[in-house]
Amino acid sequence: MDVDFIFKIAAIGIIVAVLNQLLIRTGREEQAMMTTIAGLVVVLMMLVGEISTLFDTIKELFNL
């Protein structure tokens, strides 16, 4: 895992937090919740690729 990956996750978190606060202040709580869920899904999809790489590395390490 690279440091750039962590920065990407942090940037997504900051963007989602700002959008969430902006939408809540304008009275659009439903869109704020959907924005938060969308950000969470994006980060989870990024993590799935990294976890897959981890399992492949473990398989290779133990010759499975």
C-alpha positions as a printed Julia matrix, in Angstrom:
64×3 Matrix{Float64}:
   0.0     0.0    0.0
   1.32    3.37  -0.98
   1.14    6.69   0.86
  -0.7     8.12  -2.16
  -3.54    5.69  -1.48
  -3.96    7.06   2.04
  -3.95   10.62   0.7
  -6.65    9.69  -1.84
  -8.86    8.32   0.93
  -8.25   11.43   3.04
  -9.1    13.71   0.1
 -12.35   11.86  -0.52
 -13.19   12.16   3.17
 -12.55   15.91   3.19
 -14.62   16.47   0.04
 -17.5    14.4    1.38
 -17.4    16.2    4.73
 -17.52   19.63   3.06
 -20.36   18.61   0.75
 -22.21   17.07   3.67
 -22.02   20.25   5.74
 -22.98   22.41   2.77
 -26.03   20.3    1.99
 -27.14   20.13   5.63
 -26.93   23.91   5.99
 -29.09   24.37   2.9
 -31.72   22.0    4.31
 -31.05   19.03   2.05
 -30.44   16.32   4.6
 -31.42   13.49   2.24
 -28.86   14.51  -0.37
 -26.26   14.92   2.39
 -26.87   11.35   3.52
 -26.65   10.06  -0.06
 -23.37   11.95  -0.56
 -21.95   10.36   2.57
 -23.04    6.89   1.48
 -21.6     7.44  -2.01
 -18.25    8.5   -0.52
 -18.23    5.42   1.68
 -18.95    3.15  -1.28
 -16.15    4.73  -3.33
 -13.62    4.21  -0.53
 -14.78    0.63   0.05
 -14.4    -0.15  -3.65
 -10.86    1.21  -3.52
 -10.12   -0.97  -0.5
 -11.45   -4.12  -2.19
  -8.69   -3.87  -4.8
  -6.03   -3.47  -2.15
  -7.37   -6.4   -0.11
  -7.36   -8.55  -3.24
  -3.72   -7.67  -3.79
  -2.98   -8.56  -0.17
  -4.57  -12.01  -0.51
  -2.66  -12.64  -3.74
   0.59  -11.74  -2.01
  -0.2   -14.07   0.9
  -1.02  -16.92  -1.5
   2.26  -16.37  -3.32
   4.18  -16.18  -0.06
   2.89  -19.5    1.24
   2.78  -21.19  -2.2
  -0.96  -21.86  -2.07
